[in-house]
């Protein structure tokens, strides 16, 4: 049995569906990447799983943690999971940290809530967590305010707060998006090291394929509220099967190649209120035909491994030639 299992998860806002039946399993200790453009449903999937969506959202389906159902569970039962067994860090630490409270107090609140630590014990553990995530002179800086830290250090503080409850699963929601390249690499190294040291599982939500490849064991590609492809990291990078996944790779600049125009995916993710008939990606897909515009493909296992939701996936020989 998977540690975390999501089955047929659907979300609608004011009657407009935005997630269309997500199935996903997370094993203990593994790292899974969720990839896709903004608006594909990556963050909504986990906000729904943890009961963090606003009241106007209608959530159906199943999310189990060690066999315990979270969808429809009591508020008290879900609160015992959030932060303690499943923690989440967000892409903008400046909006997540309280600007009028010292960081030691904010970490201390998590320690008191999830582990019952207070006073000197909580302070000592907060300093240890700040040391663990690489905040220099943690014992001296624990009483500073968020604005007295850099953006990268604030993200490290958010990671320390997430680790305060000793979670089994860490959801990292685009934690490097607002950071420069050097700091991004440091945060990715930190997350990989913490996962190795603690044994926790991780879901890494990002549009950055390079970041996903450096930290995840396998990846799931989402488009318009559906999973369109998933595979082991190595297989996905060697031979993406879905035209959307291939488009994401083609849009990455090659620093070693001659100067050339990038190959973007034309168009944008469709508005949930006006999804096209058939495959949602068909208006942007160079391989689509009339059948694709009438029928919706299911996510199906492929002979060479992985799963893809496409009537005309990119054949293996062409993929190998393209990436040779």
C-alpha positions in Angstrom: 0.0 0.0 0.0 1.3 3.5 -0.9 2.1 5.8 2.0 -0.1 8.6 0.4 -2.7 7.5 -2.2 -4.9 10.0 -4.2 -7.8 8.5 -6.2 -10.1 10.4 -8.6 -9.5 13.7 -6.9 -11.7 16.4 -8.4 -12.0 20.1 -7.6 -14.6 22.6 -8.8 -14.8 26.4 -7.9 -18.3 27.8 -8.1 -19.3 24.9 -10.3 -16.3 25.1 -12.7 -14.2 22.0 -12.6 -10.4 22.6 -12.3 -9.2 19.1 -11.4 -10.6 16.2 -13.5 -9.8 13.0 -11.6 -6.2 12.9 -10.3 -4.7 9.5 -9.3 -1.3 9.6 -7.6 0.7 7.4 -5.2 3.6 8.5 -3.0 5.8 5.8 -1.4 7.7 6.4 1.8 11.0 8.2 1.2 10.6 8.8 -2.5 10.6 12.2 -4.3 8.0 12.9 -6.9 7.9 15.9 -9.2 4.8 17.6 -10.4 5.5 19.5 -13.6 3.5 21.8 -15.8 2.7 25.4 -16.7 0.9 27.8 -14.3 -2.8 26.9 -14.2 -2.3 23.1 -14.7 -3.5 22.2 -11.3 -0.3 21.2 -9.5 -0.7 23.3 -6.4 -4.5 22.8 -6.3 -4.0 19.1 -6.1 -2.2 19.3 -2.7 -4.2 22.2 -1.3 -7.2 20.1 -1.9 -5.6 17.0 -0.3 -4.8 19.0 2.8 -8.1 20.8 3.1 -6.6 24.3 2.4 -8.9 25.4 -0.3 -11.6 28.1 0.3 -15.1 27.2 1.2 -16.4 27.7 -2.3 -14.3 24.8 -3.6 -16.0 21.5 -4.0 -13.6 18.6 -3.5 -14.5 14.9 -4.2 -12.5 11.7 -4.4 -10.1 10.1 -2.0 -6.8 11.0 -0.3 -5.5 8.5 2.2 -2.5 8.7 4.5 -1.5 5.2 5.7 -5.0 4.1 4.8 -6.7 7.0 6.8 -9.1 9.0 4.6 -8.6 12.8 4.6 -11.3 14.0 2.2 -14.4 14.5 4.3 -12.5 13.9 7.6 -13.2 16.1 10.6 -11.3 19.4 10.9 -9.5 18.1 14.0 -8.4 14.9 12.2 -7.0 16.9 9.2 -5.2 19.4 11.5 -3.4 16.5 13.2 -2.0 15.6 9.7 -1.1 19.1 8.5 2.3 20.2 9.6 2.8 17.1 11.6 2.8 14.2 9.1 2.5 16.3 5.9 4.1 19.7 5.8 4.0 22.3 2.9 6.4 25.1 2.0 5.4 27.8 -0.5 7.2 29.7 -3.2 6.9 33.1 -1.6 8.3 33.1 1.9 7.7 36.8 2.3 3.9 36.2 2.3 4.1 33.1 4.5 6.3 34.5 7.4 4.6 37.0 9.8 6.5 40.3 9.5 5.7 41.4 13.0 7.0 38.3 14.8 10.5 37.2 15.3 11.4 34.0 13.5 12.2 32.1 16.7 8.6 32.7 17.9 7.2 31.5 14.6 9.2 28.3 14.6 8.4 27.9 18.3 4.6 27.9 17.5 5.1 25.0 15.2 7.2 23.1 17.8 4.5 23.7 20.5 1.6 22.7 18.2 3.1 19.6 16.7 5.7 18.4 19.3 4.6 20.0 22.6 7.9 21.8 23.0 7.9 25.2 24.9 10.3 27.5 26.6 14.0 26.7 26.6 13.5 23.3 24.9 11.6 24.9 22.0 14.3 27.6 21.6 17.1 25.0 21.5 15.2 23.0 18.9 14.5 26.1 16.8 18.2 26.9 16.8 19.0 23.3 15.8 16.6 23.5 12.9 18.0 26.8 11.7 21.5 25.3 11.9 20.2 22.3 9.9 18.9 24.5 7.1 22.1 26.5 6.9 21.2 29.8 8.7 24.6 31.2 9.9 24.9 32.2 13.5 21.5 30.8 14.3 21.7 31.3 18.0 22.3 35.0 17.5 19.8 35.5 14.7 16.8 33.6 16.1 15.4 36.8 17.6 15.5 38.7 14.3 12.5 39.6 12.1 11.9 38.2 8.6 12.8 41.5 6.9 16.3 41.1 8.4 17.0 38.0 6.2 17.6 37.6 2.5 15.0 35.9 0.3 17.0 32.7 0.2 17.4 32.7 4.0 13.7 33.3 4.4 13.0 30.2 2.3 15.4 28.3 4.5 13.5 29.5 7.5 10.2 28.3 5.9 11.9 24.9 5.4 12.9 24.9 9.1 9.3 25.6 10.1 8.1 22.7 7.9 10.6 20.4 9.5 9.5 21.4 13.0 6.7 18.8 13.0 9.1 16.0 11.8 6.8 15.3 8.8 6.7 12.1 6.8 6.0 14.0 3.6 7.1 17.5 2.6 5.3 19.3 -0.2 7.6 21.9 -1.8 5.5 24.2 -3.9 7.9 25.9 -6.3 10.3 26.8 -3.4 12.9 28.2 -5.8 10.9 30.3 -8.2 11.5 33.7 -6.6 15.2 33.1 -6.0 18.3 33.7 -8.2 20.1 30.8 -9.9 22.8 30.4 -7.3 20.4 30.4 -4.3 18.1 28.0 -6.2 20.9 25.5 -6.5 21.6 25.9 -2.7 18.0 25.3 -1.8 17.8 22.2 -4.1 21.0 20.8 -2.5 19.5 21.5 1.0 16.2 19.7 0.1 18.1 16.7 -1.3 20.3 16.5 1.8 17.4 16.8 4.3 15.5 14.1 2.4 18.5 11.8 2.7 19.1 12.6 6.4 15.4 12.4 7.5 14.1 9.7 5.2 10.9 11.8 4.5 9.1 11.6 1.2 8.8 14.7 -1.0 6.6 16.2 -3.6 8.4 18.9 -5.6 6.0 21.2 -7.5 7.7 23.1 -10.3 7.7 24.3 -13.9 11.5 23.9 -13.9 12.4 20.5 -15.4 16.1 20.9 -14.5 15.2 21.4 -10.8 12.9 18.3 -10.9 15.5 16.2 -12.5 18.0 17.0 -9.8 15.9 16.1 -6.8 13.1 13.7 -7.9 12.9 9.9 -8.5 10.0 10.2 -10.9 7.9 12.9 -12.4 4.2 13.5 -13.2 3.3 16.0 -15.9 0.0 17.8 -15.6 -2.0 19.8 -18.1 -5.4 21.5 -17.7 -6.2 19.7 -14.5 -5.2 16.2 -15.7 -2.2 14.0 -15.6 -0.9 13.6 -19.1 2.3 11.7 -18.5 4.3 10.1 -15.7 7.5 8.1 -15.7 10.8 7.6 -13.9 13.0 10.7 -14.2 15.6 9.0 -16.4 13.0 7.6 -18.8 11.1 10.9 -19.0 14.2 12.8 -19.9 15.5 10.3 -22.4 12.2 9.9 -24.2 9.2 12.1 -23.4 6.1 10.5 -24.9 3.4 13.2 -24.7 3.7 16.1 -27.1 3.2 18.5 -24.3 6.1 17.0 -22.3 8.2 17.1 -25.4 7.2 20.8 -25.9 8.4 21.6 -22.4 11.8 20.1 -23.2 12.0 21.9 -26.6 11.4 25.2 -24.9 14.5 24.8 -22.7 17.5 26.8 -24.1 20.6 24.8 -25.0 23.6 26.8 -23.8 26.0 24.6 -25.8 24.1 24.8 -29.1 24.5 27.5 -31.8 22.4 30.6 -31.4 18.9 29.7 -32.5 15.3 30.7 -31.9 13.6 28.8 -29.1 10.7 26.5 -29.9 7.8 27.6 -27.6 4.5 25.8 -27.2 2.2 28.1 -29.0 -0.9 29.2 -27.1 -1.8 29.0 -23.4 -3.4 26.6 -21.0 -7.1 26.8 -21.6 -9.5 28.6 -19.3 -11.3 25.9 -17.1 -14.6 27.6 -18.0 -13.9 27.0 -21.7 -12.1 23.7 -22.1 -11.9 22.4 -25.7 -13.7 19.2 -26.7 -11.6 16.1 -26.7 -8.0 16.4 -25.6 -7.4 19.7 -23.8 -4.0 20.0 -25.4 -5.2 19.4 -29.0 -5.5 23.2 -29.9 -1.7 23.5 -29.2 -0.6 20.1 -30.4 1.2 19.6 -33.8 0.2 15.9 -33.8 -3.5 16.4 -33.1 -6.2 15.4 -35.7 -9.9 15.5 -35.8 -10.2 12.4 -33.5 -8.1 14.2 -30.8 -10.6 17.1 -30.9 -13.6 14.8 -30.3 -12.3 12.2 -27.8 -10.5 12.6 -24.5 -7.5 10.2 -24.0 -7.1 8.1 -20.8 -3.8 7.7 -19.0 -2.6 4.3 -20.1 0.6 2.3 -19.4 3.1 2.1 -22.3 5.1 -0.9 -23.5 8.4 0.7 -22.7 7.3 1.9 -19.2 5.6 5.0 -17.9 2.0 6.2 -18.6 0.7 8.7 -21.1 -2.7 10.2 -22.0 -2.3 10.6 -25.7 -3.8 8.9 -28.8 -0.6 9.5 -30.8 2.3 9.4 -28.3 5.8 10.1 -29.8 7.2 6.7 -30.9 10.3 5.5 -29.2 12.6 5.5 -32.4 11.7 9.2 -33.0 12.3 10.1 -29.4 15.8 8.4 -29.4 16.7 10.2 -32.7 15.5 13.5 -31.4 17.6 13.2 -28.2 20.6 11.6 -29.8 
